[in-house]
């Protein structure tokens, strides 16, 4: 457990019987548990203390009781179903489980850092999901205030923190309906189906709510998301001015706004709100740890462009969303910036730019087409 890395993963492939009467009634050569005195509590709690991600590969249902006990110790964790007698299929499942474990762990680390204990506690707090769109006719109409920043006109405005002061927020009243249950839950946020009633043509929206904000001011936390979205939108616009002249796919970001519901007090609820993406496969193309999960030269060139356009001030990363015929439509990006006080805890600062972007980027044909400076 002593290896050093920002993302550490233990994929436990569980044969049977598990050793110890607390786990099984099957015949077992070690009914009293591990002969060396190891216990599940000692091992699993040490994994947590070392910030190591734990995943389990189940090859038989005889380990179900053991998994229940493990969950009672550390909460929820991913379990991959590897059940099956065909060794070739088992190998294929194992490879996919390993790849998924790495991608999931990188995603978790890039989103909330390496505080694995936070991840387990968040998993325990998740609500029940409902993937179906609700019947809007039976849901109550709600009122709130939606807030946003205007997109900067210049790079100097983008760099000016005063431009993103709360006093510069625009706002208007907002009428909406929201599903009673989320349809999705990530590491940090729930996502709900929502309906914008106030627009001339009612719109399908997605509202996102943090699972946990800790002791932070929730308004400030949501405001960071809006600022990141606004900056990414500005840079995508500049990128598209050049790319469309060269028949390179566009990169666009959903414009995210902040919604405040109810009066301003301890019971106030906040959401981010954005248009709903089309029913197309949602993908995560890269993470802010530098890992590329779905290679798209246009998107890697866009990250490079954000670095060069801002003269090394920042890079936009953690690109996720949908891929259309001649456009990428993205949401929830992250930003590494030399100013460590901006863009929340997914901003890894100068080291993030140097190690995770400059240390990993390989210029491609799109970079050359855009005449971006070569990064060695």
Secondary structure as UniProt FT lines:
FT   STRAND          9..14
FT   TURN            21..23
FT   TURN            29..32
FT   TURN            35..36
FT   HELIX           40..49
FT   TURN            50..51
FT   STRAND          53..58
FT   HELIX           61..63
FT   HELIX           64..74
FT   STRAND          79..81
FT   HELIX           87..112
FT   TURN            113..114
FT   HELIX           116..125
FT   HELIX           136..138
FT   STRAND          142..148
FT   HELIX           155..159
FT   HELIX           161..164
FT   HELIX           166..168
FT   STRAND          170..178
FT   STRAND          184..185
FT   STRAND          189..196
FT   STRAND          203..210
FT   TURN            214..215
FT   HELIX           218..243
FT   HELIX           244..246
FT   STRAND          250..253
FT   STRAND          257..261
FT   TURN            266..267
FT   STRAND          269..275
FT   STRAND          283..284
FT   TURN            288..289
FT   HELIX           297..309
FT   TURN            310..312
FT   STRAND          314..317
FT   STRAND          320..323
FT   STRAND          327..331
FT   STRAND          334..337
FT   TURN            340..341
FT   HELIX           344..346
FT   HELIX           349..351
FT   HELIX           352..358
FT   TURN            359..360
FT   HELIX           365..369
FT   TURN            370..371
//
